[in-house]
Amino acid sequence: MVGLLLRKISLWWRFKQLDRTFQPLMEKAIAFENREALLKLEEQYWYQTACLIEERRHVLQSQHGIPKPRKTGPSLSMNHRLN
């Protein structure tokens, strides 16, 4: 229980830090009209946001006792045959 609370607090802090880190950088790129830098920053921002959202989903699943989905797909031996 304490572990889940710590993970939730950690996620909250990382979301907050993400905004604190990227918002000033994006505003600076806009001010200097550096479109390439802005696009890269936005891509990094949204990728990291997606990673945090996925991690939050896993925390909520473990909190509610929902088992993680089993990975299905070709076995290693099948991958070897495909190559």
VODREN-880938 format. One line per 5 residues: number of its first residue (from 0); their letters; for each residue x, y, z of N, C-alpha, C, O. Coordinates in Angstrom, 1 decimal, padded with zeros to 4 digits. Layout:
N
NUM	a	X/Y/Z/X/Y/Z/X/Y/Z/X/Y/Z  ...
//
This chain:
83
0	mvgll	000.8/-001.2/000.0/000.0/000.0/000.0/000.9/001.3/000.0/000.6/002.2/-000.7  001.9/001.3/000.8/002.8/002.4/000.9/003.6/002.5/-000.4/003.8/003.6/-000.9  003.9/001.4/-001.0/004.6/001.4/-002.3/003.8/002.1/-003.4/004.4/002.8/-004.2  002.5/001.8/-003.4/001.7/002.4/-004.4/001.5/003.9/-004.2/001.6/004.7/-005.1  001.4/004.3/-002.9/001.4/005.7/-002.6/002.6/006.4/-003.1/002.6/007.5/-003.6
5	lrkis	003.8/005.8/-002.8/005.0/006.4/-003.2/005.1/006.5/-004.7/005.6/007.5/-005.3  004.7/005.5/-005.4/004.7/005.5/-006.9/003.8/006.6/-007.4/004.1/007.2/-008.4  002.6/006.8/-006.8/001.7/007.8/-007.3/002.3/009.2/-007.0/002.2/010.1/-007.9  002.9/009.4/-005.9/003.6/010.7/-005.6/004.7/010.9/-006.6/004.9/012.0/-007.1  005.5/009.9/-006.8/006.6/010.0/-007.8/006.1/010.4/-009.2/006.7/011.2/-009.8
10	lwwrf	005.0/009.7/-009.6/004.5/010.1/-010.9/004.0/011.5/-011.0/004.2/012.2/-011.9  003.3/011.9/-009.9/002.8/013.3/-009.8/003.9/014.3/-010.0/003.9/015.2/-010.7  005.0/014.0/-009.2/006.2/014.9/-009.2/006.8/014.9/-010.6/007.2/016.0/-011.1  006.9/013.7/-011.3/007.5/013.7/-012.6/006.7/014.4/-013.7/007.2/015.1/-014.6  005.3/014.4/-013.5/004.5/015.1/-014.4/004.7/016.6/-014.2/004.9/017.4/-015.2
15	kqldr	004.8/017.0/-013.0/005.1/018.4/-012.6/006.4/018.9/-013.2/006.5/020.0/-013.8  007.5/018.1/-013.0/008.8/018.4/-013.5/008.8/018.5/-015.0/009.5/019.3/-015.6  008.1/017.6/-015.6/008.0/017.6/-017.1/007.5/019.0/-017.6/008.1/019.5/-018.5  006.5/019.5/-017.0/006.0/020.8/-017.4/007.0/021.9/-017.1/007.2/022.8/-017.9  007.5/021.8/-015.9/008.5/022.9/-015.5/009.7/022.9/-016.4/010.3/023.9/-016.6
20	tfqpl	010.1/021.7/-017.0/011.3/021.6/-017.8/011.0/022.1/-019.2/011.7/022.9/-019.8  009.9/021.6/-019.8/009.6/021.8/-021.2/008.9/023.1/-021.6/009.2/023.7/-022.6  008.1/023.6/-020.7/007.3/024.8/-021.0/008.2/026.0/-021.3/008.1/026.7/-022.3  009.2/026.3/-020.4/010.1/027.4/-020.7/010.9/027.2/-022.0/011.2/028.2/-022.7  011.4/026.0/-022.2/012.1/025.7/-023.4/011.3/026.0/-024.7/011.8/026.5/-025.7
25	mekai	010.0/025.5/-024.6/009.2/025.7/-025.8/008.9/027.2/-026.0/008.8/027.7/-027.2  008.6/027.9/-024.9/008.4/029.4/-025.1/009.6/030.1/-025.6/009.5/031.0/-026.4  010.8/029.6/-025.3/012.0/030.2/-025.8/012.2/029.9/-027.3/012.6/030.8/-028.0  011.9/028.7/-027.7/011.9/028.3/-029.1/010.9/029.1/-029.9/011.2/029.5/-031.0  009.8/029.4/-029.3/008.7/030.2/-030.0/009.2/031.6/-030.2/009.1/032.3/-031.2
30	afenr	009.8/032.2/-029.1/010.3/033.5/-029.1/011.4/033.7/-030.1/011.5/034.8/-030.8  012.3/032.7/-030.3/013.3/032.8/-031.3/012.9/032.3/-032.7/013.7/032.3/-033.6  011.7/032.0/-032.8/011.1/031.5/-034.0/011.9/030.3/-034.6/012.2/030.2/-035.8  012.3/029.4/-033.7/013.1/028.2/-034.1/012.1/027.1/-034.2/011.9/026.3/-033.2  011.5/026.9/-035.4/010.5/025.9/-035.6/011.0/024.5/-035.4/010.4/023.6/-034.8
35	eallk	012.2/024.2/-035.9/012.8/022.9/-035.8/013.0/022.5/-034.3/012.7/021.4/-033.9  013.5/023.4/-033.5/013.7/023.1/-032.1/012.4/022.9/-031.4/012.3/022.0/-030.5  011.4/023.7/-031.7/010.1/023.6/-031.1/009.5/022.2/-031.4/008.9/021.6/-030.6  009.6/021.8/-032.7/009.0/020.5/-033.0/009.7/019.4/-032.3/009.1/018.4/-031.8  011.0/019.4/-032.1/011.7/018.4/-031.4/011.3/018.4/-029.9/011.1/017.4/-029.3
40	leeqy	011.2/019.6/-029.4/010.8/019.7/-028.0/009.4/019.2/-027.7/009.1/018.5/-026.8  008.5/019.5/-028.7/007.1/019.0/-028.5/007.1/017.5/-028.6/006.4/016.8/-027.9  007.9/016.9/-029.6/007.9/015.5/-029.7/008.4/014.8/-028.4/007.9/013.8/-028.0  009.5/015.4/-027.9/010.0/014.8/-026.6/009.0/014.9/-025.5/008.8/014.0/-024.7  008.4/016.1/-025.4/007.4/016.4/-024.4/006.3/015.3/-024.4/005.9/014.7/-023.4
45	wyqta	005.7/015.1/-025.6/004.6/014.2/-025.8/005.0/012.8/-025.6/004.2/012.0/-025.1  006.2/012.4/-026.0/006.7/011.1/-025.8/006.8/010.8/-024.3/006.3/009.7/-023.8  007.4/011.7/-023.6/007.6/011.5/-022.1/006.3/011.5/-021.4/006.1/010.8/-020.4  005.3/012.4/-021.9/004.0/012.4/-021.3/003.3/011.0/-021.5/002.7/010.5/-020.6  003.4/010.5/-022.7/002.8/009.2/-023.0/003.4/008.1/-022.1/002.7/007.2/-021.6
50	cliee	004.7/008.1/-021.9/005.4/007.1/-021.0/004.9/007.2/-019.6/004.6/006.2/-018.9  004.7/008.5/-019.1/004.2/008.7/-017.7/002.7/008.2/-017.6/002.3/007.6/-016.6  002.0/008.5/-018.7/000.6/008.0/-018.6/000.5/006.5/-018.6/-000.3/005.9/-017.9  001.3/005.8/-019.4/001.4/004.4/-019.4/001.8/003.8/-018.0/001.2/002.9/-017.6  002.8/004.5/-017.4/003.2/004.1/-016.1/002.1/004.3/-015.1/001.9/003.4/-014.2
55	rrhvl	001.4/005.4/-015.2/000.2/005.6/-014.3/-000.8/004.5/-014.5/-001.5/004.1/-013.5  -001.1/004.1/-015.7/-002.0/003.1/-016.0/-001.6/001.8/-015.3/-002.5/001.1/-014.7  -000.3/001.4/-015.3/000.1/000.2/-014.7/000.0/000.3/-013.1/-000.4/-000.6/-012.5  000.2/001.5/-012.6/000.0/001.7/-011.1/-001.4/001.5/-010.8/-001.7/000.9/-009.8  -002.3/002.1/-011.5/-003.7/002.0/-011.2/-004.2/000.5/-011.4/-005.0/000.1/-010.6
60	qsqhg	-003.7/-000.2/-012.4/-004.0/-001.6/-012.5/-003.5/-002.4/-011.3/-004.3/-003.2/-010.8  -002.3/-002.1/-010.8/-001.9/-002.9/-009.7/-002.6/-002.5/-008.4/-002.8/-003.3/-007.5  -003.1/-001.3/-008.3/-003.8/-000.8/-007.2/-005.2/-001.5/-007.1/-005.6/-001.9/-006.0  -005.8/-001.7/-008.3/-007.1/-002.4/-008.3/-007.0/-003.9/-008.5/-008.1/-004.5/-008.6  -005.8/-004.4/-008.5/-005.7/-005.9/-008.6/-005.9/-006.4/-010.0/-006.3/-007.6/-010.1
65	ipkpr	-005.8/-005.6/-011.0/-006.1/-006.1/-012.4/-004.8/-006.7/-012.9/-003.7/-006.0/-012.9  -004.8/-008.0/-013.3/-003.6/-008.6/-013.8/-003.1/-008.0/-015.1/-003.9/-007.5/-015.9  -001.8/-008.0/-015.3/-001.2/-007.4/-016.5/-001.5/-008.4/-017.6/-001.5/-009.6/-017.4  -001.8/-007.8/-018.8/-002.1/-008.7/-019.9/-000.9/-009.5/-020.3/000.3/-009.0/-020.3  -001.1/-010.8/-020.7/000.0/-011.6/-021.1/000.4/-011.2/-022.6/-000.5/-010.9/-023.4
70	ktgps	001.6/-011.2/-022.8/002.1/-010.9/-024.2/001.9/-012.1/-025.0/002.3/-013.2/-024.7  001.2/-011.9/-026.2/001.1/-013.0/-027.1/001.8/-012.6/-028.4/001.8/-011.4/-028.7  002.2/-013.5/-029.1/002.9/-013.3/-030.3/003.8/-014.5/-030.7/003.8/-015.5/-030.0  004.4/-014.4/-031.8/005.3/-015.5/-032.2/006.4/-015.8/-031.2/006.9/-014.9/-030.6  006.7/-017.1/-031.0/007.7/-017.4/-030.1/009.1/-017.1/-030.8/009.2/-016.8/-031.9
75	lsmnh	010.1/-017.2/-030.0/011.5/-016.9/-030.5/011.8/-017.9/-031.6/012.5/-017.5/-032.6  011.4/-019.1/-031.5/011.7/-020.1/-032.6/011.0/-019.7/-033.9/011.6/-019.8/-035.0  009.8/-019.1/-033.8/009.1/-018.6/-035.0/009.8/-017.4/-035.6/009.9/-017.3/-036.8  010.3/-016.5/-034.7/011.1/-015.4/-035.2/012.3/-015.8/-036.0/012.7/-015.2/-037.0  012.9/-016.9/-035.4/014.1/-017.4/-036.1/013.8/-017.9/-037.5/014.6/-017.7/-038.4
80	rln	012.7/-018.5/-037.6/012.3/-019.0/-039.0/012.0/-017.9/-039.9/012.2/-018.1/-041.2  011.5/-016.8/-039.4/011.1/-015.7/-040.3/012.3/-015.0/-040.9/012.2/-014.4/-042.0  013.4/-015.0/-040.2/014.6/-014.3/-040.6/015.4/-015.0/-041.6/016.4/-014.5/-042.1
//
